[in-house]
């Protein structure tokens, strides 16, 4: 089964040897997105809610490029540098998803690329 790279100009370009997402069959695997402004390539300034919205906007752009919507996302992985931000990230996620919600894990990490407070990846299944 071939690995097909997915790319959106409306999301930040990969900052390493990886694709924004890869489709294999009906499954799309999203690389982690940090809150980079796709036009400037710089980390957005602001609180955790602002950074999380930017991440979900970036993921949405890649999702659209892959031919899906957030309704097709089966799993989300959230990485936070501080779990005290858990409730705020939940509130922002609820702005982007509706029930039934995707499966999810949330993990506290020591650090993230570019000094981000949050990174999110996902898995989507499309027809």
PLY file of the C-alpha trace (Angstrom):
ply
format ascii 1.0
element vertex 127
property float x
property float y
property float z
element edge 126
property int vertex1
property int vertex2
end_header
0.00 0.00 0.00
1.61 3.31 -1.02
2.24 6.14 1.42
0.74 9.35 0.01
1.96 12.67 1.44
-0.69 15.28 2.25
0.22 18.98 2.16
-1.64 22.24 2.73
-0.17 25.69 2.14
-2.61 26.88 4.84
-0.64 25.00 7.50
3.02 25.35 8.45
5.45 23.40 6.33
7.23 20.51 7.98
10.32 21.62 9.93
12.09 18.31 9.42
12.11 15.16 7.29
8.39 14.38 7.57
5.06 15.17 5.91
2.23 17.23 7.39
0.19 14.04 7.05
0.37 10.71 5.27
-2.51 8.71 3.84
-2.34 4.94 3.62
-5.54 3.39 2.36
-8.45 5.03 4.17
-6.36 6.20 7.13
-4.65 9.58 7.40
-1.93 10.03 10.03
-1.28 13.66 10.97
2.11 14.78 12.17
2.09 16.84 15.34
1.29 20.48 14.84
2.59 23.23 17.09
1.07 26.73 17.05
3.03 28.15 14.14
1.49 30.86 12.00
1.64 29.31 8.50
2.21 32.68 6.81
5.11 33.75 9.02
6.48 30.41 10.21
6.62 31.84 13.73
5.05 30.70 16.98
1.84 32.61 17.72
1.95 34.68 20.86
-0.71 34.32 23.50
-2.13 32.06 26.14
-2.74 28.32 25.88
-6.20 28.86 24.35
-4.74 31.03 21.57
-2.00 28.51 20.87
-4.44 25.59 20.89
-6.78 27.33 18.43
-3.85 27.89 16.06
-2.92 24.21 16.29
-6.49 23.09 15.53
-6.68 25.58 12.63
-3.45 24.11 11.25
-4.78 20.56 11.63
-8.07 21.58 9.99
-6.18 22.87 6.92
-4.33 19.56 6.55
-7.57 17.66 7.20
-9.24 19.55 4.34
-6.26 18.88 2.05
-6.68 15.17 2.82
-10.35 15.28 1.82
-11.83 15.02 5.29
-13.36 16.99 8.12
-12.93 16.91 11.87
-15.94 14.55 11.93
-13.62 11.96 10.31
-10.95 12.17 13.02
-10.86 9.00 15.10
-8.06 9.87 17.53
-6.29 12.98 18.85
-3.04 13.09 20.79
-2.37 16.20 22.87
1.04 17.04 24.34
1.23 19.81 26.95
4.21 21.25 28.75
1.94 21.79 31.78
-1.14 19.73 32.63
-2.59 22.73 34.48
-3.69 23.82 30.97
-5.84 20.68 30.57
-9.21 22.40 31.20
-8.50 25.28 28.80
-7.39 22.90 26.05
-10.56 20.84 26.61
-12.67 23.98 26.19
-10.96 24.87 22.91
-11.24 21.28 21.62
-15.00 21.47 22.26
-15.13 24.44 19.84
-13.81 22.22 17.02
-15.41 18.82 17.67
-18.91 17.56 18.38
-20.10 14.36 20.01
-19.30 11.62 19.56
-15.80 12.93 20.23
-12.65 11.23 18.94
-10.59 9.05 21.25
-7.80 11.02 22.88
-4.72 10.94 25.02
-3.22 13.93 26.81
0.39 13.74 27.92
2.57 16.20 29.81
6.01 16.59 28.23
9.18 18.38 29.24
9.40 20.51 26.11
8.07 21.01 22.58
9.55 22.37 19.34
10.02 26.13 19.12
9.02 26.61 22.76
5.36 25.78 22.11
3.02 25.07 25.02
0.98 22.51 23.05
1.37 20.04 20.19
-1.44 17.95 18.72
-1.49 15.02 16.29
-4.40 13.02 14.96
-5.58 9.99 13.02
-8.43 10.28 10.51
-10.38 7.67 8.56
-11.90 8.71 5.22
-13.81 6.90 2.49
0 1
1 2
2 3
3 4
4 5
5 6
6 7
7 8
8 9
9 10
10 11
11 12
12 13
13 14
14 15
15 16
16 17
17 18
18 19
19 20
20 21
21 22
22 23
23 24
24 25
25 26
26 27
27 28
28 29
29 30
30 31
31 32
32 33
33 34
34 35
35 36
36 37
37 38
38 39
39 40
40 41
41 42
42 43
43 44
44 45
45 46
46 47
47 48
48 49
49 50
50 51
51 52
52 53
53 54
54 55
55 56
56 57
57 58
58 59
59 60
60 61
61 62
62 63
63 64
64 65
65 66
66 67
67 68
68 69
69 70
70 71
71 72
72 73
73 74
74 75
75 76
76 77
77 78
78 79
79 80
80 81
81 82
82 83
83 84
84 85
85 86
86 87
87 88
88 89
89 90
90 91
91 92
92 93
93 94
94 95
95 96
96 97
97 98
98 99
99 100
100 101
101 102
102 103
103 104
104 105
105 106
106 107
107 108
108 109
109 110
110 111
111 112
112 113
113 114
114 115
115 116
116 117
117 118
118 119
119 120
120 121
121 122
122 123
123 124
124 125
125 126
